[in-house]
Amino acid sequence: MLSDNAANKAIRNWVKRARIDMHIPFYCARHTFAHQLLINGANLKTVADAMGHSSIRSTLKYLNHLHSYKMKQLISDLLYNLFDWHII
């Protein structure tokens, strides 16, 4: 398991190599990882295990963001199909 310093250093190196000009803290990378797992179909138990949560309740917070993401995608798809509008 990586220490906090090692994880932050790895993230800084990835961000630098990607030429992203912003600070991305570990918790943001961790949150993004969980979000991507859910977007790509992982179930809550799998995400909870990957995140090291002792309870699925800790993982439920990621669903709020997932719902808003999915809602934006549904609205975007609807507008595109009805009016050929591209909003996302």
C-alpha positions in Angstrom: 0.0 0.0 0.0 1.3 3.5 -0.9 1.9 6.0 1.8 0.0 9.4 1.5 3.3 11.1 0.4 4.0 8.4 -2.2 0.5 8.6 -3.6 0.6 12.4 -3.8 4.0 12.3 -5.5 2.7 9.8 -8.1 -0.3 12.0 -8.8 1.9 15.1 -9.1 4.1 13.2 -11.6 1.0 12.0 -13.7 -0.4 15.5 -13.7 2.9 17.0 -14.8 3.4 14.4 -17.6 -0.2 15.1 -18.8 0.7 18.9 -18.8 -2.2 19.7 -16.6 -1.6 23.0 -14.9 -3.4 22.5 -11.6 -3.0 20.9 -8.3 -5.0 17.6 -8.0 -5.0 16.3 -4.4 -5.2 12.7 -3.6 -8.8 12.8 -2.4 -9.8 14.2 -5.8 -8.1 11.4 -7.6 -9.6 8.9 -5.2 -13.1 10.3 -5.7 -12.6 10.3 -9.5 -11.5 6.7 -9.4 -14.7 5.7 -7.5 -16.9 7.7 -9.8 -15.4 6.1 -12.9 -15.9 2.6 -11.4 -19.6 3.4 -10.9 -20.0 5.0 -14.4 -18.5 1.9 -15.9 -21.0 -0.4 -14.1 -19.2 -1.5 -10.9 -21.6 -2.2 -8.1 -21.5 -0.5 -4.7 -19.9 -3.5 -3.0 -17.0 -3.6 -5.5 -16.5 0.2 -5.2 -16.6 0.0 -1.3 -14.0 -2.8 -1.4 -11.8 -0.9 -3.8 -12.0 2.2 -1.7 -11.3 0.3 1.5 -14.6 1.3 3.1 -15.8 -0.8 6.0 -19.4 0.0 5.2 -21.3 0.6 1.9 -22.8 3.6 3.6 -19.5 5.4 3.2 -19.7 4.7 -0.6 -23.2 6.0 -1.0 -21.9 9.6 -1.3 -20.6 8.8 -4.8 -24.1 8.0 -6.0 -25.1 11.6 -5.7 -22.5 12.6 -8.2 -23.3 9.7 -10.4 -27.0 10.6 -10.6 -26.1 14.2 -11.6 -23.7 12.9 -14.2 -26.2 10.4 -15.6 -29.0 13.0 -15.6 -26.8 15.5 -17.6 -26.0 12.7 -20.0 -29.7 11.8 -20.4 -30.7 15.4 -21.0 -27.9 15.8 -23.4 -28.9 12.7 -25.3 -32.6 13.8 -25.3 -31.7 17.3 -26.7 -29.4 15.9 -29.3 -32.1 13.4 -30.5 -34.9 15.9 -30.5 -33.2 19.1 -31.7 -29.7 18.0 -32.7 -28.3 20.2 -29.9 -24.9 19.4 -28.3 -24.6 20.6 -24.7 -22.0 18.2 -23.2 
